[in-house]
Amino acid sequence: MSKTLKFDRETLKQVTDPLLLDEEKAEKFVANYRRLRRMFELLGTHPKKLEHMEEFKALTEIYYVYLHRKRGEFEDIEGYVAKYFPRTVEIIQQAIDIGKIRELFPAIVLDENYLENLKRTYPDLKERVYNMLFDLRKFIYVEKSKIPYLETIGERVSKILIELREKKTRIEEAYQRLSQIVTEVSEILRRRKELTERELSILLPLERALGKSQQLVDSVRALINGLEKEGLLFKGWNQKTETIKQVGLKVRAFLRKQKLPFGERDKLYNEIMKNLTQVG
């Protein structure tokens, strides 16, 4: 049996588009598909299973297209699924072309050429928006444990997704806002080559409030350098209450030198200390 897809690209797009915007609907679809998969596995060679085999193949195809478009990894066909659903794996291997799904909906690497490559690959604006939403969300999910200051970007992406679902923003506006976020992420990736995570965890929140300047970069570098020279940023410092307090005092003193209203200064302090303690 040759591998193929039951549906063309446009049909797969139309079927999975609503799942991408509506998380509640998507969760129900995924839960129902997985229940059906368990039932099919238990039925073995029962005639009822054979009677509905084509429908099951169609749902399996939609399921894997949805996973791919949402930037969820394909389930480990050789591992978990093979162990618990060997008959399902047999169906996938015989009838569903996973490679073709990737070909129809190519993933774009989030780098400095992302927007250009996205525009070339996806002429349709709505598809570009969906790709940006889930490429950004996956990037933030993977990186936020190492880059805590991405959390605020993640919140902005989630807000755009909610507004699209509730029809409170137009696709064109969402595209412009997401393009700006992609540019910010590209800039962060570039600056990670020049600055340490500790420096960025302080600098980025400050730049949102004060704007960019070389003087600000130099002052943040001097702050981190001073903390390191005083031996306050040793391995595991972020697990020691007294050390966190000492670092916090230095950060507060630094922020008092900036031209900021008290309320904003306090908010920045909390964000910076959260970032610093997570980076370590």
NORCOR-V318164 format. One record per backbone hydrogen bond with DSSP energy under -1.0 kcal/mol. NH is the residue of the N-H (numbers start at 1). CO is the residue of the C=O. E is the energy in kcal/mol with one decimal. If there is no record, write none. Layout:
nh=NH co=CO e=E
nh=NH co=CO e=E
This chain:
nh=4 co=95 e=-1.7
nh=12 co=8 e=-2.3
nh=13 co=9 e=-2.5
nh=14 co=10 e=-2.4
nh=15 co=11 e=-2.3
nh=16 co=12 e=-2.0
nh=17 co=13 e=-2.3
nh=20 co=16 e=-1.6
nh=21 co=17 e=-1.3
nh=22 co=18 e=-2.1
nh=26 co=22 e=-2.3
nh=27 co=23 e=-2.7
nh=28 co=24 e=-1.9
nh=29 co=25 e=-2.3
nh=30 co=26 e=-2.8
nh=31 co=27 e=-2.5
nh=32 co=28 e=-2.7
nh=33 co=29 e=-2.6
nh=34 co=30 e=-2.3
nh=35 co=31 e=-1.9
nh=36 co=32 e=-2.4
nh=37 co=33 e=-2.5
nh=38 co=34 e=-1.9
nh=39 co=35 e=-2.2
nh=40 co=36 e=-2.7
nh=41 co=37 e=-2.0
nh=42 co=38 e=-2.1
nh=43 co=39 e=-2.0
nh=46 co=43 e=-2.0
nh=50 co=46 e=-1.5
nh=51 co=47 e=-2.2
nh=52 co=48 e=-1.3
nh=53 co=50 e=-1.0
nh=56 co=52 e=-2.1
nh=57 co=53 e=-2.4
nh=58 co=54 e=-2.1
nh=59 co=55 e=-2.3
nh=60 co=56 e=-2.4
nh=61 co=57 e=-2.2
nh=62 co=58 e=-2.1
nh=63 co=59 e=-2.6
nh=64 co=60 e=-2.2
nh=65 co=61 e=-2.0
nh=66 co=62 e=-2.7
nh=67 co=63 e=-2.3
nh=68 co=64 e=-2.0
nh=69 co=65 e=-2.7
nh=70 co=66 e=-2.2
nh=71 co=68 e=-1.3
nh=72 co=67 e=-2.4
nh=77 co=75 e=-1.6
nh=81 co=76 e=-1.4
nh=83 co=79 e=-2.3
nh=84 co=80 e=-2.3
nh=85 co=81 e=-3.0
nh=89 co=85 e=-2.1
nh=90 co=86 e=-1.9
nh=91 co=87 e=-1.7
nh=92 co=88 e=-2.5
nh=93 co=89 e=-3.0
nh=94 co=90 e=-1.9
nh=95 co=91 e=-2.7
nh=96 co=92 e=-1.9
nh=98 co=96 e=-1.2
nh=101 co=97 e=-1.5
nh=102 co=98 e=-1.8
nh=103 co=99 e=-1.8
nh=104 co=100 e=-2.7
nh=105 co=101 e=-2.1
nh=111 co=109 e=-1.5
nh=114 co=111 e=-1.8
nh=117 co=113 e=-2.7
nh=118 co=114 e=-2.9
nh=119 co=115 e=-2.2
nh=120 co=116 e=-1.8
nh=121 co=117 e=-2.2
nh=122 co=118 e=-3.0
nh=128 co=124 e=-1.9
nh=129 co=125 e=-2.2
nh=130 co=126 e=-2.1
nh=131 co=127 e=-2.5
nh=132 co=128 e=-2.7
nh=133 co=129 e=-2.6
nh=134 co=130 e=-2.1
nh=135 co=131 e=-2.7
nh=136 co=132 e=-2.4
nh=137 co=133 e=-2.0
nh=138 co=134 e=-1.9
nh=139 co=135 e=-2.2
nh=140 co=136 e=-2.7
nh=141 co=137 e=-2.4
nh=142 co=138 e=-2.5
nh=143 co=139 e=-2.4
nh=144 co=140 e=-2.5
nh=146 co=143 e=-1.5
nh=147 co=143 e=-2.6
nh=150 co=147 e=-2.0
nh=151 co=148 e=-2.0
nh=154 co=150 e=-2.5
nh=155 co=151 e=-2.1
nh=156 co=152 e=-1.5
nh=157 co=153 e=-2.2
nh=158 co=154 e=-2.4
nh=159 co=155 e=-1.9
nh=160 co=156 e=-1.9
nh=161 co=157 e=-2.1
nh=162 co=158 e=-2.3
nh=163 co=159 e=-2.4
nh=164 co=160 e=-2.2
nh=165 co=161 e=-2.2
nh=166 co=162 e=-2.4
nh=167 co=164 e=-1.0
nh=168 co=163 e=-3.4
nh=174 co=170 e=-2.6
nh=175 co=171 e=-2.5
nh=176 co=172 e=-1.8
nh=177 co=173 e=-2.3
nh=178 co=174 e=-2.7
nh=179 co=175 e=-2.4
nh=180 co=176 e=-1.8
nh=181 co=177 e=-1.8
nh=182 co=178 e=-2.7
nh=183 co=179 e=-2.2
nh=184 co=180 e=-2.1
nh=185 co=181 e=-2.7
nh=186 co=182 e=-2.6
nh=187 co=183 e=-2.1
nh=188 co=184 e=-2.3
nh=189 co=185 e=-2.6
nh=190 co=186 e=-2.0
nh=191 co=187 e=-2.6
nh=192 co=188 e=-1.7
nh=193 co=190 e=-1.3
nh=194 co=191 e=-1.3
nh=195 co=191 e=-2.8
nh=200 co=196 e=-2.5
nh=201 co=197 e=-2.3
nh=203 co=199 e=-2.9
nh=204 co=200 e=-2.2
nh=206 co=202 e=-1.5
nh=207 co=203 e=-2.7
nh=208 co=204 e=-1.6
nh=209 co=205 e=-1.1
nh=210 co=206 e=-3.2
nh=211 co=207 e=-2.0
nh=217 co=213 e=-1.8
nh=218 co=214 e=-2.8
nh=219 co=215 e=-2.2
nh=220 co=216 e=-2.2
nh=221 co=217 e=-2.4
nh=222 co=218 e=-2.2
nh=223 co=219 e=-2.0
nh=224 co=220 e=-2.5
nh=225 co=221 e=-2.7
nh=226 co=222 e=-2.4
nh=227 co=223 e=-2.3
nh=228 co=224 e=-2.4
nh=229 co=225 e=-2.4
nh=230 co=226 e=-1.9
nh=231 co=228 e=-1.3
nh=232 co=227 e=-2.3
nh=237 co=234 e=-2.3
nh=239 co=236 e=-2.1
nh=240 co=237 e=-1.7
nh=244 co=240 e=-2.5
nh=245 co=241 e=-2.0
nh=246 co=242 e=-2.0
nh=247 co=243 e=-2.8
nh=248 co=244 e=-2.6
nh=249 co=245 e=-1.9
nh=250 co=246 e=-1.6
nh=251 co=247 e=-2.3
nh=252 co=248 e=-2.6
nh=253 co=249 e=-2.2
nh=254 co=250 e=-2.1
nh=255 co=251 e=-2.5
nh=256 co=252 e=-2.0
nh=258 co=255 e=-1.4
nh=260 co=258 e=-1.8
nh=265 co=261 e=-2.6
nh=266 co=262 e=-2.4
nh=267 co=263 e=-1.8
nh=268 co=264 e=-2.6
nh=269 co=265 e=-2.3
nh=270 co=266 e=-2.0
nh=271 co=267 e=-2.0
nh=272 co=268 e=-3.1
nh=273 co=269 e=-2.7
nh=274 co=270 e=-1.9
nh=275 co=271 e=-2.4
nh=276 co=272 e=-3.2
nh=277 co=273 e=-2.5
nh=278 co=274 e=-1.4
nh=279 co=275 e=-2.5
nh=280 co=276 e=-3.0
